[in-house]
Amino acid sequence: MNNLEIRGYLIAASLALLWALVTGKILIPFLTHLKFGQEIRLDGPQGHLKKAGTPTMGGFIFIIPIVVLALGCYSKQLIPMIGFIGFAILGFADDYLKIRKKENEGLTPKQKFIGQLILAIVLSLALAGQSSDYLYLFSRTWVVDSFWIKFAIDILVLLAVPNALNLTDGLDGLAATSSLPVFLAMAFIATRFGNVSLAGVAVIAVGALLGFLFYNRYPAKVFMGDTGSLALGGLIGVMAIQMGLELLLIILCGLFVSETLSVILQVMYFKYSGGKRLFLMSPIHHHFELKGWTEVKIVGVFFLVSLVFCLLGVLIIL
């Protein structure tokens, strides 16, 4: 990576940050005017009830600069942006229905799954001729000879990552903060692989998320909603597939995997223990919240955990 590329990345990230800041200034009052407020789960932590009415769909604060700058600066990366926008639209539909129904349930689980599956299939087919035929992990390279095996793995990634990120988006700033190390790791790995444009997209995402966090940090003035969380997960998934990082993603997204596992373990333990709970509440960030941790502390600790996972992932692939 030469000085010119570094300068380009810094400029792109700075523009994304500034654009997100400006977008937030305009979008938050607009969402408030439309009364697009978040509906809060009644079975969630009682302290969250005061957040009812906080504007949602704030994911557009980072979605707009990422899409425009990525396509403007790195036009080759069309498929990641199609995936990013596709998952954002699905998330928007879910958020809009929640607002319209005035409850914390938008699309039904079946509708959301079908939408995600269609997106995953279309994106996996589109990536079939462009993504790596290799899977990287522990300095080993596996050649995937079967189209169908690679196709199935890619669909699984595009279903799992957006949902994992969606589960993580439960505290002010948590999903965005925890995503920063993932995009930084993606940028570093893409640079090592010589994929300058994909690294640029990751760096733009970092800048836009930093701008979004100005409004989403505790106490949040806006939530990203499913609009933002599904979009981020879709972007991470597509970028990983392009570089053959499907296996490494388990480590890079280790925090999101942990959040998802906590939900699965909670359900299984409740079912097979006769109604007992493994955690006070799942996903696990709510467990720590009910243990008395502040949101700021949880977000800070989870950011460090995500950073450690990403550093480990980068070291593994070197």
Buried (B, 14 or more C-beta within 10 A) or exposed (E): EEEEEEEBBEBBBBBBBBBBBBBBEEBBEEBBEEEBBBBBEEEBBEEBEEBEEBBBBBBBBBBBBBBBBBBEBBEBBEBBBBBBBBBBBBBBBBBBBBBEEEEBEBBEEEBBEEBBEEBBBBBBEBBBEEBBEBBBBEEEEEEBEEEEEBBEBBBBBBBBBBBBBBBBBBBBBBBBBBBBBBBBBBBBBBBBBEBBBBBBBBBBBBBBBBBBBBBBBEEBBBBBBBBBBBBBBBBBBBBBBBBBBBBBBBBBBBBBBBBBBBBEBBEEBBEEEEEEEBBBBBBBBBBBBEEEBEBBEBBBEBBEBBBEBBBBBBEBBE
